[in-house]
Amino acid sequence: MKQTITFMTIFVIALFSSSVLAGHGGHGHHGGLHQCLKSASAIKEGYYAKLEYLTFTDRGTTTYEIEIHDKNGVEWELMCDSSTGTIYEIEREVESTSDPLFKKNMKVDEDTARKTALALYPGKVVHTEYEIEANGASSYEFDIFERPGVTYKVEVDAATGEIVEVSIEKWDIGRESHE
């Protein structure tokens, strides 16, 4: 039931994306939320579990992060350029650092990675994800709440401990499956 409600919420937003999200890449026929959802569905079958709208701090671009759960229960995050509707990155989420896919490349523990992220953006870590990149690399993604309306997403490489990317979450719909 919860999955159906989440899907319907995202579907309704997609349906009205050309008018409601005009200021968020929702205009034109080449980009926007509708095109991003269409592109994501063409790559991964499953149900939409969560949708986030992000701005990357280093390049100022906006992205939809679309989380899809496939029929095997695997969580996928697809990053879609909000202006073109093009999927440019696919990541697989795993439950924890003990997952063999994550563990095989992990040289930096979660606490050290968290400290690195918090040194850049002090605040409260409200969520942590364990991701496998398309090239097999492992990374931590920390959602750091600074103040209402400002949540940073800081991705830290689990092998090197370096910050990979930083974005600001503008809004999200849905829930993480492990919240």
Secondary structure, 3 states (H helix, E strand, C coil): CHHHHHHHHHHHHHHCHHHHCHHHCCCCCCCHHHHHHHHHHHHCCCEEEEEEEEEECCCCCEEEEEEEECCCCCEEEEEEECCCCCEEEEEEEECCCCCHHHHCCCCCCHHHHHHHHHHHCCCEEEEEEEEECCCCCEEEEEEEEEECCEEEEEEEECCCCCEEEEEEEEEEEECCCCC
